[in-house]
């Protein structure tokens, strides 16, 4: 039985790769129709420029503020005590469709080159009034790729109204790659000393799950909120309200809430903001990397920077801070690339130089974006189609998340959740 099952999985895997290759071929045909004016919107951004002066890196300083433990304990007690990630996954009763069940319109959100090797699509009913944000996985949370015994993907979604709607995370049971199931948790902020909570408004353009903490972008990119995966609470009242209601607590129809336990706030001026974040496990210590928001019409360069995580066992999942509760950027760069929606940094085995992977947004709702790799020596990008355009990446992909244990990079765009090996990305970049 074991060998027959393995052969069936291999045959299905070959069929999936063939199907995705066919999708990529069709999308390549679309990409060749992109006009020359679109294809030249972003010229070669060149090499990264290191920032070394305090004037340049000072605005990237973060101030840490933690919610008092008494407030968190009061909320937990009034909601019946925390539940674990395993309990959330046990309630996962919604299912992602596999690539062969997705429509051609949904698959149009996939990258052309390099092509995805695994792809799934979310249900229309679940995602009609929300938009896709960032992705992180248990491959970020722990080096062995699992949280306890489970492989998990966390997918961020937000309301469609300028980041003011409640942000929620889909907890995806990824133990069986042929059957991904999920359920929702609403992100909330304790108020009134832990007697109640409010919804966290965020577009979730950045998510990083490290150890037992989930860091999420918020406040229009000026903050990172800290959520504790050991403090997930069950919302006992099924209602559209958020917070304390007659009979208990509600979460806008979701079954779980994930309370914030603190935040990091950028201390610089209005131009100091987060656009995307991800985890880099190739540094020592592990680090959080970030990019800033700069539009195509903005003449400013885009900032890229990193912070180290703490090695203190008592500060699991938190950034390294000084005695004053601030965290400074360990390294910072600028790039001439604009509209960066996804950032990833990783050093190749046996090297110390970091390679930065940047996903650039598309110029229109039906267009593709581009994927670039930069370091202090230069730039590389993938090309596709008869006209060798570099508009080959998913147009609205919100993040890049490397599952270190498997070597896969995960992202999502539209209603598509997809992955491909980092080695495939590197092979495609000229």
Secondary structure, 3 states (H helix, E strand, C coil): CHHHHHHHHHHHHHHHHHHHHHHHHHHHHHHCCCCHHHHCCCCCCCCCEECCCHHHHHHHCEEEEECCHHHHHHHHHHCCCCECHHHHHHCCCEECEEHHHCCHHHHCCCCCCCCCCEEEECCHHHHCCEEEEEEEEHHHHCCCCCECCECEEEEEEEECCCCCCECEEEEEECCCCCCCEEEEEEEEEEEHHHCEEEECECCCCCEEEECCEEEEEEHHHCEEEEEEEEEEEECCECCCCEEEECCEEEECCCCEEEEEEEEEEECCCCCCCCCEEEEECCCCCCEEEEECCCCCCCCCCEEEEEEEECCCHHHCCCECCCCCCEECCCEEEEECCCCEEEEEEEECCCCCCEEEEEEECCCCCCCCEEEEEECCCCEEECCECCCCECCCECCCCCCCEEECCCCEEEEEECCEEEEEEHHHHHHHCC
